[in-house]
Structure formats: structure tokens, C-alpha cells
Amino acid sequence: MNLPEQELDYPFGDALPETGATIEIAPNIQWQRMGLPFALNHINLWLLRDEMDDPRQTGTNIHGWPTPLACRLWISATDYTRGVPESLRFEPAETP
């Protein structure tokens, strides 16, 4: 271990979140470790319990949202336009 590494403080020691689980590190803050299938084998995700920051609340979007949306999952028109053809693509399932 080199000198900079020796100066690091690991408040949770060797404790790591299990796959798909979180560790509460402070009130309303969860730590999740997401595995990756390549050399960089994981990333740390910090889940914050807060209100959603959208243009209707912040007022930073010049267009704004004309009406409240009646769903929990929002996607942009671009994402929808790109996603629909992909969802309609037919690929036969492989047979064993």
C-alpha cells in the first residue's frame, strides 16, 4: 500500500453492500455497489431520498411543462421516438 492509500479512512471497514442491497450511511442516504462486467468491476451509487428536481419545481426550463403528467415514469420525446421501433422489432426466440 502506498502512502496516499495509507492516509485514506474507510468508515465502513471492509463492509460492502450485497448484490442488489444497500447500506444506509446516513439518514436518507443509501450506498449501493453496482457490478460491471469488465475491468472496472463496479461503480458506487449514492441513493438520496429527496424530491424530484424537475423543471416545474426549479423553473429553469424556459418551455416548462404545460400540464402535469399523469404517470410516474417520464421519458423525453426523443427517447420515446427511438424506443418504439426497438420495442417493435421482432426477433424469433432461439430454441434449445
Contacts in CASP RR format, 6 or more apart in sequence:
PFRMAT RR
TARGET T0000
AUTHOR 0000-0000-0000
METHOD contacts of the structure
MODEL  1
MNLPEQELDYPFGDALPETGATIEIAPNIQWQRMGLPFALNHINLWLLRD
EMDDPRQTGTNIHGWPTPLACRLWISATDYTRGVPESLRFEPAETP
11 25 0 8 1.000
12 23 0 8 1.000
12 25 0 8 1.000
15 23 0 8 1.000
16 33 0 8 1.000
17 23 0 8 1.000
17 31 0 8 1.000
17 32 0 8 1.000
17 33 0 8 1.000
19 35 0 8 1.000
20 32 0 8 1.000
21 32 0 8 1.000
22 30 0 8 1.000
22 31 0 8 1.000
22 32 0 8 1.000
22 47 0 8 1.000
23 30 0 8 1.000
23 31 0 8 1.000
24 30 0 8 1.000
24 31 0 8 1.000
25 31 0 8 1.000
28 48 0 8 1.000
28 49 0 8 1.000
28 50 0 8 1.000
29 46 0 8 1.000
29 47 0 8 1.000
29 48 0 8 1.000
29 49 0 8 1.000
30 46 0 8 1.000
30 47 0 8 1.000
30 49 0 8 1.000
31 44 0 8 1.000
31 45 0 8 1.000
31 46 0 8 1.000
31 47 0 8 1.000
32 44 0 8 1.000
32 45 0 8 1.000
32 46 0 8 1.000
32 47 0 8 1.000
33 42 0 8 1.000
33 43 0 8 1.000
33 44 0 8 1.000
33 45 0 8 1.000
34 42 0 8 1.000
34 43 0 8 1.000
34 44 0 8 1.000
34 45 0 8 1.000
35 41 0 8 1.000
35 42 0 8 1.000
35 43 0 8 1.000
36 42 0 8 1.000
36 43 0 8 1.000
51 57 0 8 1.000
54 65 0 8 1.000
54 74 0 8 1.000
55 61 0 8 1.000
55 63 0 8 1.000
55 64 0 8 1.000
55 65 0 8 1.000
56 64 0 8 1.000
56 65 0 8 1.000
56 68 0 8 1.000
END
